[in-house]
Amino acid sequence: MFKDGSLGARTALLSQPYADDPLNHGIDALPDEEMDKYCALAAKHRLQVITHVIGDEAARRTMACYRRFNEHVNRNRNGLVHFQISDHELIKTAADDQLVIYYQPIFLEYDLHIVRDRVGLALAETSYAFRSVPEAGISVAYGTDCPVEDFNPFANLYCAVTRLDLQGQPAGGYQPSEKVTVEQALDAYTIGSAYAEFAENHKGRLKAGYVADLVVLDQDLFTVDSQLIKDIKPLLTMVGGEVVYNQKGGLL
């Protein structure tokens, strides 16, 4: 489902007016009454619900809807896609309700240049909380939101680890306290993504009995300079035990 729009277009639903557009709170793309109908139907049939939320008010209303229809604490692993503009209260609620957060760190490439202007300094400081969210015990899955952003996973990992745009700005990274380690970022892409699709017992790990989804890279993610992560290239890709890309032989 889609609860709101985007930060760039000032259509993300905020609890307070936009700092640079005082008469605008964004849009409520799916009114609460209609959302309730979908969530009730999903709960009845034990279906997972995943909702696009960028603004803090969109997240707050969506979590309230989930809670109204969750007889068991998130048995269906309902989730929030983006969860960009957040505060401490929202993070705590997401943790209490055991929600899954789907982050796209590559969004920082554009948004770090506008977020303070859009939502003000105080709210900007608690947003894009890539470190605080998993540290609160919330399951996180990474993706890129392709085709809105490039599907390149290495640019995505780079933004998560460095908090820089692809030109290396700003110095030190945006809100550097929210940087994650390479291991944390990889876990979100693999273990976290498998959990989000109820596949954690057979996907997301290099382990006997698990699906052989793996990639061989031209650099070691754990030792390469973090600012070079975005330039890493795959040498070989295997999906379900089958080689689907080989740099020497191309696509098989």
Protein Blocks (a to p, Z undefined) as FASTA:
>chain_A
ZZbdcfklopaccfbdcfklmkbgbjafbgfklmmmmmmmmmmnopacddddfbfklmmm
mmmmmmmmmmbghklopacehjlaccfklmmmmmmnopacdddfklmmmmmmmmmmmnoj
klmmmgoilklmmmnopacdddehpakbccbfklmmmmmmnopafkopaehiaakllpcc
fklmmmmmmmmmmmmnopmmmgoiacehiacdddddfbdfklgcfklmmmpccfbdceeh
iafbdfklopZZ
